[in-house]
Amino acid sequence: MRYLIKQVTILDQDSKHHGKKRDLLLVDGVIQQIAAKLEDKKATTIQGKDLYVSCGWCDLFSDFSEPGFEQHETLTSGKEAAAAGGFTQVCLLPDLKPLTQSKSTVEFLRSKSSLVELLPIGCISQQQEGKNLAEMFDMHQAGAVAFSDGRKPVQHHGLLLKALQYVKSFDGLVIEIPDDLSLSQHGLMHEGVVSTQLGIAGKPSIAESLAVQQAIELVEYTQSKIHLTGISCKESVDKIRQAKKKKVAITCSTTIHHVLYTDHDLSTYNSIFKIHPPLRTAQDQQALIKGLEDGTIDAIASHHTPCNWDSKQIEFEDAKAGMIALQTMLPLLLRVNTKLDLHERIDLISSNPRRILGKPKSTINEQQPAQLTVFSTSKTWQYNESTNFSLSQNSPVFGEELTGKVVAVFNRGEGRIYE
């Protein structure tokens, strides 16, 4: 297949064309030519207003629900939503049925890669029980990119210590949602003024910041590395900032929802805003944005969590926690009130996640594989039942007109154009 992308601004610091408006000719999955002006009558032409191209986007923490929970999402619908959102690589949570805790499950998930490459995360502990290590080396050999107990963070300090020591032998990565469940397991939202007014049990920030401190000290002791995802409070950002100054091998990510919404959005008991980790205060939100700006927070992860209608439209206490975010990442990222420019914002969902995973970074240069996301910052579109690729609709912007749209995605020799 031949594609000609016309007058697109290139966002890639490793390319000599970075920041320049160019034409790109793609032939059979390879960037054949980059020039100020190109013509090719045999190629499918892609053009538009305020058009940009970057290396394909990579998400660090997504739930595609299959196998086991296909009522929320399937691998097919998840990949479709990811591609439409600009993602060429997606890390999959192990929280499935069966759990991703064996070589065979990792191989099964990887075999389902297509335009979107699936990157399985293997369990740290057997059955996610936090007692004994899972077969991490076998999963690593089969293609697991990292290890995590997903939404059930390891609570036993000794087991997390063993996991960090174990993965060090093959330069592996542990991913944790920092959360001390002895302090937070009964909470439904952030513990604060709003939770008190609503009469809802809260999750205190200290449950997260204590777990962050524990992770920092364990990494210092083992000289291994860890990625903390879902960072949501100011105290966590402060601790990670200090740890990085000491050269501790720690990276972290927050979610797009935590930098756009706060616990005040739950004041009407809207279960769409019930997520884990919980939305916190405006002060915490500003700390997260500052952390993104100064490099303390390395990336933004979607924490894409599909929830069907039945699991959200019930009593708040019983509603499932989570939002979908892959398909709407670009318009939401453009809404964030930050000093970061467009290239820096895109790095948070592109090159930075790959660096964290130790994956090679694609580049926008001639004769390089086309792993690209083409998008417009001004194109508007309606996010509704007809345009949504996910099986679930649990998004705070569902039904809205959004600004910023992915126009095309290229990866693994395939291409997809979105009108």
C-alpha positions, 0 to 999 in steps of 0.5 A: 500500500502507498500513502502520501501524507501532505503538509504535516508537521513532524513531531520527533526530536530524533528526526532531522525534520522535527518541527518542519512541515513536510510530505511523507510517502509511505510504501509497504509499511516503510517511510520511503521519502520525506520532502517539502513537496511530493507527488504520487498519483498511485498513493492514497492521499492524507491531508487536512488542517493543523495536521501533525505526525508523531511516532505511534502512541503507547499506553502503559495500562489498559484493560481489554477484558478478554478473556473472561469479561467480554461483556465490557470489552473484547480484544477486537473492540479494544484494539479498534478503540486504541487505533482510533485513539492513535495508539499503536502499542498497548500494555494489557493488565493481567486482571483477566480470567484466566489471569495473565500468569503463564507463558501460554496466556502471554503468547495468546495475547501477543498472537492477537496483535495486529495494527495495534501491538498488544504488550501483555503485563504478567502477574507478580504473584500467583492468582494475584494473592500476594503470597508467592511469585508467579513464573515471571521469567517464563512470561518474560521469555514469552514476551511479557513487557512488565509485571504487576498485580494490576488493580490488586497492588502487592501488600506484602513488603517481602514479596515485592522485595523478592519481585524486584530482586527477581526481575533485576536478573533480566532487567525486568520492570515492576508496575504498581498502583501505589495503595496501602489497602489497610487504609483504603480498601473500604473507601469509594472516593477521595477522603476529604471535604466532598466525601464528608459532605456526601457521606461516602467512605473515603480513601486517604491520600496517605494510603498512596503516599505511604506505598510510594515511600515503601516502593522508593525504599525497596528500589533503593535497597534492591537497585532494581526498577519500578514504575508507579502508575495512577499517581494522584496526590501531591504527597506522592509527587513530592516524594518521587521528585526527591527520589529522582534527585537521588537517582533512584530508578523510579518512573511514574505516570498519572492518568488523563482523568486525574489532570482534568477532574477532581473529587468535586465532580462526584458531588452528584454521585455520578458513578462515571467519576468513580475510578481507582485511584480516586479523583482528588482535590484541585491542589492535588491536580495542580501538583500533578500538572506541575509534576508533568511540567518538571519531568517528575511524572514521566507519562500519562496512562489511560487506565482504560477500564471498560464498564458496561451499562449494568455495572455503572448505572447502579447504586454508587457504592456498588458501581464498578470503578473505571473510565474508558480513555483510549479513543479520546486521549488526544482531545482530553490531552489538548484540554489540560491546562499546562505550559507543556507544548504540543510536542511535550504533551505527545511525548507523554503518550509516545516516546516516554512510555517506550523509554519506561518499558525499554522498548526501541523508539521508532523515528520519522526518518526515511527507510524507517518502519512506519509506526506513526500517528497522524492527527489534527489539533483542530478537527472536531467530532462527535463522540457518541454511539456511532463513533465509539469503538469500545463496547462500553460508554463509561466516559465523562465526555461521551455525547460531547463534541470534541476538538482534536482527532486522529486522522490515520495510524500506521504500524506493522505494515498496516494502515488505517485512515479515519474520516 
